[in-house]
Amino acid sequence: EISACLVGSEMCIRDSMKSIYKKGALLAAAALLTFSFSGCGGDKNVSKGSKETLTVGITNFADSLEPTDNYFGWQVMRYAIGECLVHFDNKMNPEPWIAESWKVSDDKLSWTFKIKDIKFSNGNKVTAEAVKKSLERTFAKAPRAKVMFEYESMTANGQELVIKTKKPYATLPGLLGDPLFIIVDVTEDGKVDFAKSGPICTGPYKVTSFSKAKCELDANPNYSGTVPFKYLIINTIDDPNTRAMALQKGEIDMAVNIGAGDLALFQDKNKFNISEISSIRDTLLRLNQNPGRPLADKNVRRALIKSMDRETYGNVLLKGTYIPGGPMLPPSLDYAFDELDKMNPDKYDVEAAKKLLADAGWKDTDGDGFVDKDGKNLELNFTFYSGRAELPLFAEAVQSDAKKVGIKVNLKNVDYNILFDIGKKGEYDLLISNILTEQAGDPEFFMNVYFRTNKDGNTPENASGYSNPEYDALSEKLSGEFDPAKRRDIIIQMEKIMMNDAGTVVLGYPKTNLVSSKNIANANIYPCDYYWVTKDITPAK
């Protein structure tokens, strides 16, 4: 049993956390027994030797390997199956991958990509025409593609692909590095069930069997480089405690995102390597401010945000593995974080929160501890998923903090894929998720997809109802601006507008990690979070 007392914040959540940790411990124990009996390494690991097989424990939201469905392309790339035209380096700069080079025309509308002389895993050549058909397939099957950019035409000639866009897109190469645009062999579509058997791609590994619980892969014999392992096994271990225990027992070679409470178990440098970075992610709390919702009132939103002791969440509850939240973009990015944080109007202030609620007409008239208006309590539904260990902790902490100012918060734990649908439908008051802020090597997509006004369904992810014409105008201006300094200024202006509107809450900025045994080398976490298994991970010498 673990309890957490948030020191110095008037909030002690020990009692409220006991039940969640007891339940978590029981679930973890049960999961570990099941996991151990089923054999996490599989027959390949036992019969062919660990030097030939890499076994990985992850949290997994994908019940399909179809890259155009939901965000499942992320897993296809994380499993080292699929590749895009563009890769990101450690500073999120686009660099060559399937495309060896690119250039833009003087009018900023036509981009020419030169395709490398490589093959798909089935031996078929990757030509510009093959890439064109793959991208066309993505646009036909995934509405999200048109949210990212719209093209006028695509023309293939040998190994050169020309993409002409409807308007200038300064970040087009980065956008094409998103896993949604993984390049697949369209000639195999229908012959191979991409969802169940995996798409035919260009990565170092190819799928031999897939379920949400386990994916088994072999080395791609047609890969353009060296594949370090003959076999790869990806085990879904959603419970973070079980994932940590599996790594300790040697049942897996590496684990992604070990929880804050378990990192201390892996400090022995003779046995384990810890790769940890300050990520480019937000733990974002979306606020449903559609008409008729309690949070449609800016004073209520502001009061809720002021009730949250985000300093204590990051430094105490999550043991320093989170930087306390504030501006939209994390301090790991160069967008005037310190300046914006100082001018933040929504710092923790319980008394100010109470006054804002009173000014909005919310008062506790019946003495039940919760403010009410017109005979109804101020009550909010908080939706979260538990695949990431910190999210239930944030949910419990927000619930406890909100109660101090008289706001009742009801918690709802759902599966990630259900949360994704709830988010698009706006069926929540508060919805938490861990979100990448530089998805395409630039914050533009993140700032648009969740906060640009959803006109005619053009930004379906923004079901929160946030809308500001000035923000939208800056968003449009940003799209066609190629000058880096000017883009930075526009993005900072957009952050200021969001802050003044109390449009959303960033609870914190996570550090992210990948922990591996000494049996393997070069297992590193990357800022963009697309690359978990890579060609660089090798058996230790």
Secondary structure, 3 states (H helix, E strand, C coil): CCCCEECCCCEECHHHHHHHHHHHHHHHHHHHHHHHHHCCCHHHHHHHCCCCEEEEEECCCCCCCCCCCCCCHHHHHHCCCCCCCEEECCCCCEEECCEEEEEECCCCCEEEEEECCCECCCCCECCHHHHHHHHHHHHHHCCHHHHHCCEEEEEEECCEEEEEECCCCCCHHHHCCCHHHCCCCHHHECCECHHHHCCCCCCCEEEEEECCCEEEEEECCCCCCCCCCCEEEEEECCCHHHHHHHHHCCCCCEEECCCCCCHHHHCCCCCEEEEEEECCEEEEEEECCCCCCHHHCHHHHHHHHHCCCHHHHHHHHCCCCEEECCCCCCCCCCCCHHHHHHCCCCCCCHHHHHHHHHHCCCECCCCCCCCEECCEECEEEEEECCCCCHHHHHHHHHHHHHHHCCCEEEEEECCHHHHHHHHHHCCCCEEEEEEECCCCCCCHHHHHHCCCCCCCCCCCCCCCCCCCHHHHHHHHHHHCCCCHHHHHHHHHHHHHHHHHHCCEEEEEEEEEEEEEECCEECCCCCCCCCCCCCCCCEECC
